[in-house]
Every structure is written in structure tokens, then in C-alpha cells.
């Protein structure tokens, strides 16, 4: 069971997390989780380039180690990079020390001030620990950013592309029905999601481009 549109109650309970950007401008923020993966991430990069779109890739450290050439292509194309832990840990089922260590291991590779918890599940204690230790002032010199303040990024639209029981058309409809100005949308550049991603992503880009939206990285 999952929700396509993030509920207001959840945003109220976690006000320090980033759920969406400004609603005043026609800008959409596409994000891709769980890569980099050969062929799948390459497809995403080629599709984004067709529409002159920028996006944010929340990468798993283990996948960066396995596929460094794909990771380099993401950066070369000018997209933003985010930390998604080294081993895709579920925060609710992981002790804080292990979660922090695993995130730090990924941070050595991503060097980003953007973090998305796998499954969107993180304890408040883990969020506090990340903000106080991973992105502390002494760590700033290692970041490729002018702002070392950690942003924990969630979303307000979940495509559902990870759901093998979801049709590609339904995945596409999930996005176009719920997206608005400033929406942060989740897709997955993973083998599991590829059938739905391959169908939905170019159609989403075409649909919103025709409506005058632009696509930016976080």
C-alpha cells in the first residue's frame, strides 16, 4: 500500500523535510532513485536531454562503486546528485549508528547536501544525527556545493513505477493527475521499474513541456 500524493498530515508531522518547492512557478522537479544502473540510467539521461530537462539522481553508494562510468555520465550531463545510503537501508528497521555509518559511506562518493531516505522512511533521531554529523561545518570542505546545510528530500508525487502490478499507462496517469507547480516527483532508474519508466517518462516530459513547464534539479 502506498500513496501517490503525499498527504498534508505527513508534511505537518515532518516539517523540516523537503516535500515540494514553490507553487508559484511552473517548474517540476524530477527525481530518480536507486541508480546508477547501466542501460536504465542511460535511457533516463538520453530522454532528459531530448527535452532539455535537468533532474536529481539519488544514488545508492554500492551502485556507484559497481557502475562508476554511469555515475560520471550523470554528473557530466549536469544533473544534481543525492545520497540514498550505501545499501538502501530502511530507516525504521535500522539502528541510528548503522544508518549514519552507511550514509557516511555513500557520502564519500556523492559529496552532496541532498539526502533521500530509502522507502521514504527515516526516524526523527536519524534525521537529527545526519544534520549534526554528516553535514557539520568541518565536513563542508568535502562538499561540491556552496551550502553545506543538509536537505532531506521527500516528494509530493510518487509515480509507482516500482510496482510490478501497475500498468505503464497507470504509472503515467499517476504523475499527470497529481503534479502541480513545484512538485517533486519520484521515478526509479532501476531494472524493476524499467518497463513503467520507459513508457511513462517521455510522455510525462512531453505532456508538461507542452503546458509550458520546465524541469529543474534540486
Secondary structure, DSSP 4 states (H G I P E B T S, - for coil): ---SB--HHHHHHTTTSB-B--SSS-EEEEEEES---TTHHHHHHHHHHHTT---EEEE-HHHHHHTHHHHHHHHHTT-EEEE--SS---GGGS-HHHHHHHHHHHHHHH--SEE--GGG---HHHHHHIIIIIT-GGGGGG-SSS----EEB--SEE--TT-TTS-HHHHHHHHHHH--TTBEEEEE-STTTHHHHHHHHHHHHHHHHHTT-EE---
